[in-house]
Amino acid sequence: MRKSTRSGRVATALSLMAAACLVASCATADPNTPIARVTEAQGEAFITRTNGASEPADLGDLLLPGDGFRTGAGTMKLTAMRGGTVDVYPNTDPFVEESLCFAISFFKKGKIRILGSGMCVNGVYQKSDVGYEMLGPDTMRIWVREGEVRQLIPPFATITTGNRGDLAGGQIVNRAAIAPGEFESRFPPLPAANPNPVIL
């Protein structure tokens, strides 16, 4: 009994350290090492550099730790260097970090869909195919099409395949099953890029 209590305390301590590390943005990689690449961009899609400069997103652009990405009336797709993709829908504006995971932070508006494992969004760790939608400045709805999402801080709650829940005040609330077709209507495929762009 004593051994399992000690193991539980160690696991809790490690999880708290991991969460603190993410909150503090303790990058393990060189800050000049790219962590993602723009693989699709349509309409109003921008990269915000750590110095505050904003530039239109172009195919092949690299994002470094601390860079932001935002869309107005546009979309973009990012591919993380460690694997996995991030679909960015209109009117979205988070930052990216590379710490214990590829982390999307300061996500306050819009929605994204992530395909892949080992990524974190606003303090939750995900596996597989998950959509994230900001309902307000402090409430994020999480849609798990496949895999799971787990909080990085106590109570370490999870949302599993076919379910959704809201992350509000550090707690997962308002859990519900995802109705057939509901995920696809909230997170449709991004528009296909024009294979023959018009250059003026």
KABEL-V260872 format. One record per helix or strand of 3 or more residues. SS is the DSSP state (2 for helix, 1 for strand). FROM is the first residue (numbers start at 1). TO is the last residue. Records with the same first field share a line. If there is no record, write none. Layout:
SS: FROM-TO + FROM-TO
This chain:
2: 2-23 + 182-186
1: 36-48 + 54-56 + 68-80 + 85-88 + 95-98 + 102-105 + 111-115 + 119-121 + 124-136 + 139-151 + 158-160 + 163-168 + 171-177
